[in-house]
Amino acid sequence: MSTALQEATELIARMTPAEKAQLLQWVVRDLGDAFPGIESRPGICGGEPCIIRTRIPVWILEQARRQGVGESDLLRSYPSITAGDLANAWAFVRRYSAEIDLQIRENEEA
């Protein structure tokens, strides 16, 4: 077993069940590029990644966050989304930051 795997095994043994569950979610997302609650569909917002069941693109939420808008303000401004939706959006942004940066630039130039 590699050193990294040995370290991971030891670390996991010290984690709480809740921490293990969160770690598992991160690993599954990383392996499957799965971001629950985020979807890209042709014909909806130009195919840009959006919060599921809405037409709210992830880039709009990220742009607002970069401008200092807090999560509570975003939730008030967009009552159809949840804190979980924001968490999924932020995870998506972390994984696809270059894509989100490009979408923000393109929409600022439009």
N, C-alpha and C positions, 0 to 999 in steps of 0.2 A: 504494500500500500504506500502511496506517495506521502511525503511529509505534509502536504496541504490537506490530504484526506484524513490523515491522522489528527491533525490540528482541528479540522472540522468535526470529526467524531468526538473529540474531547469537549469541544465547545458545545455541541448539541447535547451532550450528556448533562451539561450544567444549565441548560435552558429550561424555562417553565413551559408547560404545555401551550400557553398562549403565544410565547415567543417562537416555539417550534411551528405552530400553525402559520404565523406570519412569515416565517422563513420559507415554509413550503409554498405559500402563495407567491412569494417573490421568485422562487426557483421555477415554478410552473409557468409564470408569466415570461420569464427569461427564456425558457426552453421553447415555449410555444408561440411567442409573440402574441400572447392572448392578453387583451386588455378589456375585461368585461365592462360593458357599458359604453364602449367606444366603437363606432362603426363608420365605415366609408362606403357610401353607395353612390354609384353613378346616377346623376340626375338630382341628387340632393346636395345642395351647397357645393356644387362643382366637384363632387366626389371627395371633398376634404373630410378628414376625420371629425366626427361630431359626437356629442353626447347622444346615446341611443334614445329613440323616441322624441328627439327634438331636432331642431335645425340650428343648434348652437355649436359652431366649430370650436375645436379645442384651441386653435390659435387665438381666438378672441378672448378666451378665458386667460390664456397665458399672457397675452398682451396687456390685459387689465392688471394681472398680478405684477408684471414688470413695472407698471406705472404706479404701483403702490396700493392698488385696490385689495382690501382684505377679503378673506374667504366669507366672512359674515355678510359683507356688502355684496359679494357676488351672489350669495344665496338669496339675499333680498331682491337683487336686481333680476335674477332668473329663478323665480319660484318653482319652476318645473324641474329643477335639478336638486340633488341632495349632496350632503357632505361626501358620501361615497362616490358620487359622480366626479366631484372635484379631485378626490384621491386618485381615481382612475385616470383622470385627465393629467394630473401631475406626473404619474408614473409613465404615461404615454409620452409626455414632453421630455422626461429624462431619457427615454429610449430613442426618441426620434427628434432630438433637439434641432438638428440641421434642417429637417423637413419643416418643422414649426417655424424656425427662423426665416426660412424662405417664404412661407405663407404669410408671415407678418410683413416682410419687406414688400412682397407683391401687392398686398392689400393697402399698404401705406402709399405705394406709388400710383395706385389706381385712381 
